[in-house]
Amino acid sequence: MTDVCVILTTCGSEETALTIAAALVDQRLAACVNIHPSVKSYYHYRGSTHFDEEVMLTIKTTKNRFESVSQTITQLHTYEVPEIVMFPVAAGSPDFLEWVHQSVD
């Protein structure tokens, strides 16, 4: 197990996604943010179901950056309840893991 992690969030627009991605990388809270346009989401919210097109962000960082990443997403996000979930990286190529560390430290 490493201390590198991947954080996922979805956004309602590419503009919001780019704003969040730039803030995270520019502040060295993330090594990289992949922007996946045209993700379709079917979900339950406030008593009804919804089907929307969203933009997903895949954020590569370290576990000790999770709170700062989460706060930044929350501050810049347009959703009332943004999805912010973290997955630990069990293993990865040593060069990639080192690059993540160098990018966020």
C-alpha positions in Angstrom: 0.0 0.0 0.0 1.2 3.5 -0.8 0.0 6.9 0.4 -0.9 7.9 -3.1 -4.6 8.1 -3.8 -7.2 8.9 -6.5 -10.0 11.2 -5.8 -13.2 11.4 -8.0 -15.6 14.2 -8.4 -18.2 15.1 -11.0 -19.1 18.6 -12.2 -22.1 20.0 -14.1 -19.9 21.8 -16.7 -16.5 21.7 -18.3 -15.9 25.3 -17.1 -16.3 24.2 -13.4 -14.2 21.1 -14.0 -11.4 23.2 -15.5 -11.6 25.7 -12.7 -11.2 23.0 -10.1 -8.5 21.1 -12.0 -6.4 24.3 -12.4 -6.8 25.2 -8.8 -5.7 21.8 -7.5 -2.7 21.5 -9.8 -1.6 25.2 -9.5 -1.7 24.9 -5.7 0.2 21.7 -5.8 -2.6 19.8 -4.2 -2.7 17.3 -7.1 -0.1 16.0 -9.4 -2.6 15.6 -12.3 -6.3 15.9 -12.9 -7.9 14.0 -15.8 -11.0 15.6 -17.2 -13.5 13.1 -18.6 -16.3 14.9 -20.5 -19.7 13.5 -21.2 -20.2 11.2 -18.3 -23.8 10.2 -17.9 -25.2 10.0 -14.4 -28.5 8.5 -13.2 -29.1 9.3 -9.6 -31.5 9.9 -6.8 -31.7 13.3 -5.2 -34.3 15.2 -3.2 -37.0 12.6 -3.6 -36.7 12.0 -7.4 -34.4 10.5 -9.9 -32.3 12.5 -12.4 -30.3 11.8 -15.5 -27.7 14.3 -16.4 -24.5 14.7 -18.4 -21.5 15.5 -16.2 -17.8 16.0 -16.4 -15.8 13.6 -14.2 -12.4 14.5 -12.6 -9.8 11.9 -11.7 -7.4 13.5 -9.2 -4.0 12.0 -8.4 -2.6 13.1 -5.1 -1.5 11.8 -1.7 -3.8 10.9 1.3 -2.4 13.8 3.4 -3.8 16.2 0.8 -7.3 14.8 0.9 -8.8 17.5 3.3 -7.2 20.4 1.3 -8.4 18.9 -2.0 -11.9 18.3 -0.6 -12.1 21.9 0.7 -11.0 23.3 -2.6 -13.5 21.3 -4.5 -16.3 22.3 -2.1 -15.3 26.0 -2.4 -15.3 26.0 -6.2 -18.1 23.6 -7.0 -21.5 24.6 -8.1 -23.3 21.5 -6.6 -24.9 21.7 -3.2 -23.6 18.2 -2.4 -20.5 17.5 -4.6 -19.3 13.9 -4.9 -15.8 13.7 -3.3 -14.6 10.2 -2.9 -11.0 8.9 -2.3 -9.6 5.6 -3.3 -6.2 4.5 -2.0 -3.7 3.2 -4.5 -2.6 -0.3 -3.4 0.4 -0.4 -5.8 1.8 1.5 -8.8 4.9 1.9 -10.8 7.7 3.4 -8.6 8.4 6.2 -11.0 4.8 7.3 -11.2 4.4 7.2 -7.4 7.5 9.2 -7.0 6.3 11.7 -9.5 3.1 12.2 -7.6 5.0 12.9 -4.4 7.4 15.3 -6.1 4.4 17.2 -7.7 2.5 17.7 -4.4 5.3 18.3 -1.9 
